[in-house]
Amino acid sequence: GGTIVASAAGAAAACAPGGPLALLCSLAAGAAAWLIVDKALITIDERLFREKMRAEILEAVNEQRRALEAGLLQAHAGAIDHAAASVGESLQRVFMPLRDAL
């Protein structure tokens, strides 16, 4: 917000002698100044907070990994239970002399 206004004001002052193209000149110079200031602030922010942000991102990734692992283990256990139940049902339909002849 404020950096854009300051950049535009500085650009307008730099392009004032430009005549009819002064508006375009000031817009271009303001945009360039805004990008330069923004890049500088991002670089400063990254240098100050990079390790903290990296730790937060890695913790979020590890949390997601743990949740995915738990979900996969639960799904695997469910698939094993389903397969065991299917085998049990199919065995119930098969004639077994020891069980069914008595």
QUILINFEN-V344831 format. One line per field, one symbol per residue. psi: psi as a letter, one per 40 degrees, with the letter a starting at -180 (. if undefined). A space follows every 10 residues. Layout:
psi = ???
This chain:
psi = cddddddddd ddddedeebd eddddddddd dddddddddd dddddddded dddddddddd dddddddddd dddddddddd dddddddddd ddehhhdddd e.
